[in-house]
């Protein structure tokens, strides 16, 4: 009998197990009311920490790769050996407010490239999976569905992220320009779960003006393996060292957004 996880890399299977456990913890909301301010505008809950600890434990028990996490930190190995990026709850403010609009993001980095991505979505009970060069899929209820981008929704998500100063002003200008253009439905979700939505064809583009690869590494692989066009906000190829993201369902929409961003510097 064919299983939905057949054919995946061993590392991918470990990541799926870790994200399934993480979603279970997050759904129970243990520690959700234990909230601490972090880095000015951000929050962290005890659930964030518990989820990251659980993910770290699972991937370390199965594989000896280093882990770099949003809450516990860590450093990428200098010798280029594989490591994990984990964002235990991307959208903590949503989570702390009781909104199921967040994700658990886990990515494997090999030779400076994200090669495996697993993102858990509590709102749909889906787990989105991507392997570099092989595609992207949604797993749910024992079934596996191929993901693909679509420009049909004309919905774009624009986030300022952790931007400040001129970068944040640029985010405000782009948002206003996109609304005035009256060609798209402009939204802000407060989570990189939007990258999974793009991979699934639910939105047409995503612009994030500041975030590290801990937040975006998994989702960017999902989006590109589903057919999306990816760069930073200046049109340069996205890498794990990039601090911004523009990803679109197709190249023409991508160029439209980059042109708006360039006009509003």
C-alpha positions as CSV (number, residue, x, y, z in Angstrom):
1,X,0.0,0.0,0.0
2,X,1.3,3.4,-0.9
3,X,1.8,5.9,1.9
4,X,1.7,9.7,1.6
5,X,5.3,9.9,2.8
6,X,6.7,7.2,0.4
7,X,9.8,8.4,-1.5
8,X,10.7,11.2,0.9
9,X,14.3,11.6,2.1
10,X,15.0,10.2,5.6
11,X,15.7,13.8,6.8
12,X,12.2,14.8,5.5
13,X,10.5,12.1,7.4
14,X,12.3,13.2,10.6
15,X,11.2,16.8,9.9
16,X,7.5,15.7,9.4
17,X,7.6,13.8,12.7
18,X,9.0,16.9,14.5
19,X,6.4,19.3,13.0
20,X,3.5,16.9,13.8
21,X,4.6,16.9,17.4
22,X,5.0,20.6,17.4
23,X,1.5,21.2,16.1
24,X,0.1,18.9,18.8
25,X,1.8,21.0,21.5
26,X,0.7,24.2,19.9
27,X,-2.9,23.1,19.6
28,X,-3.0,22.3,23.3
29,X,-1.8,25.9,24.0
30,X,0.2,24.9,27.1
31,X,2.0,28.0,28.2
32,X,0.1,30.3,25.7
33,X,-0.8,32.7,28.5
34,X,2.8,33.0,29.7
35,X,3.8,35.9,27.4
36,X,7.0,37.9,27.4
37,X,7.9,41.0,25.3
38,X,10.9,40.4,23.0
39,X,12.9,42.8,20.9
40,X,10.6,45.7,21.1
41,X,7.5,44.8,19.0
42,X,7.8,41.0,19.3
43,X,6.3,38.5,21.8
44,X,7.3,35.1,23.0
45,X,5.1,32.6,24.8
46,X,6.1,29.6,26.9
47,X,4.6,27.5,24.1
48,X,7.1,28.9,21.6
49,X,9.9,27.6,23.8
50,X,8.3,24.3,24.5
51,X,7.6,23.7,20.8
52,X,11.2,24.5,19.8
53,X,12.6,22.2,22.5
54,X,10.4,19.4,21.2
55,X,11.5,19.9,17.6
56,X,15.2,20.1,18.7
57,X,14.9,16.9,20.7
58,X,13.3,14.9,17.8
59,X,15.7,16.1,15.1
60,X,18.8,15.7,17.3
61,X,17.8,12.2,18.4
62,X,17.4,11.1,14.8
63,X,20.2,13.0,13.2
64,X,23.3,14.8,14.6
65,X,22.9,18.0,12.7
66,X,23.1,21.3,14.5
67,X,20.0,23.3,15.1
68,X,19.5,27.1,14.8
69,X,16.2,28.3,16.4
70,X,14.2,31.4,16.9
71,X,14.0,31.1,20.7
72,X,17.1,29.0,21.7
73,X,19.4,30.5,19.1
74,X,22.5,28.6,17.8
75,X,25.0,29.2,15.0
76,X,25.3,27.6,11.6
77,X,28.3,25.4,11.3
78,X,31.3,27.1,9.8
79,X,32.4,24.1,7.8
80,X,29.2,24.0,5.7
81,X,27.8,20.8,7.2
82,X,24.0,20.4,7.3
83,X,21.9,22.1,10.0
84,X,18.3,22.8,10.8
85,X,16.4,26.1,11.0
86,X,13.4,26.1,13.3
87,X,10.8,28.8,13.9
88,X,8.5,27.1,16.4
89,X,5.5,29.4,16.1
90,X,5.7,31.9,13.2
91,X,3.0,34.3,14.1
92,X,3.3,34.4,17.9
93,X,1.2,37.5,18.3
94,X,-1.7,35.7,16.4
95,X,-1.2,32.6,18.5
96,X,-1.2,34.5,21.7
97,X,-4.4,36.3,20.7
98,X,-6.1,32.9,20.1
99,X,-6.0,33.1,16.3
100,X,-4.9,29.9,14.5
101,X,-3.0,31.9,11.9
102,X,0.5,30.8,12.5
103,X,2.9,28.0,11.4
104,X,5.6,25.7,12.6
105,X,8.6,26.1,10.2
106,X,11.4,23.6,9.9
107,X,14.1,23.7,7.2
108,X,17.2,21.7,6.4
109,X,20.2,23.7,5.1
110,X,22.9,21.9,3.1
111,X,25.8,23.7,1.6
112,X,24.1,27.1,2.1
113,X,20.9,26.0,0.4
114,X,17.5,25.0,1.9
115,X,17.0,21.5,0.7
116,X,14.1,20.3,2.8
117,X,11.1,22.3,4.1
118,X,8.3,21.2,6.4
119,X,5.6,23.7,7.5
120,X,2.7,22.8,9.7
121,X,-0.6,24.8,9.4
122,X,-2.9,24.4,12.4
123,X,-5.8,26.1,10.7
124,X,-6.1,23.5,8.0
125,X,-4.3,20.6,9.7
126,X,-2.1,20.4,6.7
127,X,1.6,19.7,6.6
128,X,3.4,21.2,3.6
129,X,6.5,19.5,2.5
130,X,9.2,20.4,-0.2
131,X,12.4,18.8,-1.3
132,X,14.7,20.8,-3.5
133,X,14.4,19.7,-7.1
134,X,11.5,17.4,-6.4
135,X,8.5,19.5,-5.8
136,X,6.1,20.5,-3.0
137,X,3.1,18.7,-1.5
138,X,0.4,19.0,1.1
139,X,-0.2,16.1,3.5
140,X,-3.5,15.7,5.2
141,X,-5.7,12.8,6.4
142,X,-3.4,10.2,4.9
143,X,-3.4,11.8,1.5
144,X,-0.7,13.6,-0.5
145,X,-1.5,16.5,-2.9
146,X,0.9,18.2,-5.3
147,X,1.2,22.0,-4.7
148,X,1.3,24.6,-7.4
149,X,1.1,28.4,-7.5
150,X,-1.7,30.4,-9.1
151,X,-2.2,34.1,-9.9
152,X,-6.0,33.7,-10.1
153,X,-6.7,35.0,-6.6
154,X,-5.0,38.4,-7.2
155,X,-4.4,38.5,-3.5
156,X,-1.1,39.7,-2.3
157,X,0.3,39.8,1.2
158,X,2.6,42.6,2.2
159,X,4.4,42.6,5.6
160,X,6.8,45.0,7.1
161,X,8.2,42.3,9.3
162,X,10.9,43.6,11.7
163,X,11.8,46.5,9.4
164,X,12.7,49.9,10.8
165,X,13.6,53.3,9.5
166,X,13.8,53.7,5.7
167,X,13.0,50.0,5.1
168,X,9.8,50.3,7.0
169,X,8.9,53.5,5.2
170,X,9.4,51.6,2.0
171,X,7.1,48.9,3.1
172,X,4.4,51.5,3.8
173,X,4.9,53.1,0.4
174,X,4.7,49.8,-1.4
175,X,1.5,48.8,0.5
176,X,-0.1,52.1,-0.4
177,X,1.0,51.9,-4.0
178,X,-0.4,48.4,-4.4
179,X,-3.7,49.5,-2.9
180,X,-3.9,52.5,-5.2
181,X,-3.1,50.4,-8.2
182,X,-6.5,48.7,-7.6
183,X,-5.3,45.5,-9.3
184,X,-4.9,43.3,-6.2
185,X,-6.5,42.4,-2.9
186,X,-3.9,43.5,-0.4
187,X,-3.6,41.8,2.9
188,X,-1.3,41.4,5.9
189,X,-1.3,38.1,7.9
190,X,1.5,38.5,10.5
191,X,3.0,35.1,9.7
192,X,5.1,33.5,7.0
193,X,2.4,30.9,6.7
194,X,1.6,33.1,3.7
195,X,4.4,31.4,1.9
196,X,2.6,28.1,2.3
197,X,-0.6,29.7,1.0
198,X,1.2,31.0,-2.0
199,X,2.6,27.5,-2.7
200,X,-1.0,26.1,-2.5
201,X,-2.3,28.7,-4.9
202,X,-4.4,30.5,-2.2
203,X,-2.6,33.9,-2.7
204,X,-0.7,35.2,-5.6
205,X,2.3,37.0,-4.1
206,X,4.0,37.7,-0.8
207,X,6.3,40.6,0.1
208,X,8.2,40.6,3.4
209,X,10.5,43.6,4.1
210,X,12.6,42.2,6.9
211,X,13.0,38.7,8.3
212,X,15.8,36.1,8.6
213,X,16.0,32.7,7.0
214,X,14.8,31.2,10.3
215,X,11.4,32.6,9.4
216,X,11.5,32.3,5.6
217,X,13.8,29.4,4.7
218,X,11.1,26.7,4.8
219,X,8.4,28.7,3.1
220,X,10.6,30.0,0.3
221,X,11.5,26.5,-0.7
222,X,7.9,25.5,-0.7
223,X,7.0,28.5,-2.9
224,X,9.7,27.9,-5.5
225,X,9.2,24.1,-5.7
226,X,5.5,24.9,-6.3
227,X,6.5,27.1,-9.2
228,X,6.9,30.6,-7.6
229,X,9.4,33.3,-8.6
230,X,11.6,34.4,-5.7
231,X,14.0,37.3,-5.0
232,X,14.7,39.8,-2.3
233,X,13.1,43.2,-2.4
234,X,15.8,44.6,-4.7
235,X,15.4,41.8,-7.2
236,X,18.5,39.9,-6.2
237,X,18.4,36.1,-5.9
238,X,17.2,35.1,-2.5
239,X,19.7,33.2,-0.3
240,X,19.7,32.1,3.3
241,X,21.6,35.3,4.1
242,X,18.8,37.5,2.6
243,X,16.8,39.7,4.9
244,X,13.7,40.3,2.7
245,X,11.5,38.2,0.4
246,X,9.4,38.8,-2.7
247,X,7.8,35.7,-4.1
248,X,5.1,35.6,-6.7
249,X,3.0,33.0,-8.6
250,X,4.5,34.1,-11.9
251,X,7.4,36.2,-13.3
252,X,5.2,39.0,-14.6
253,X,3.5,39.7,-11.3
254,X,6.9,39.4,-9.6
255,X,8.3,42.2,-11.9
256,X,5.2,44.4,-11.2
257,X,5.9,44.2,-7.5
258,X,9.6,44.8,-7.9
259,X,8.9,47.9,-10.0
260,X,6.6,49.3,-7.3
261,X,9.3,48.6,-4.7
262,X,11.9,50.4,-6.8
263,X,9.7,53.4,-7.4
264,X,9.1,53.8,-3.6
265,X,12.6,53.9,-2.3
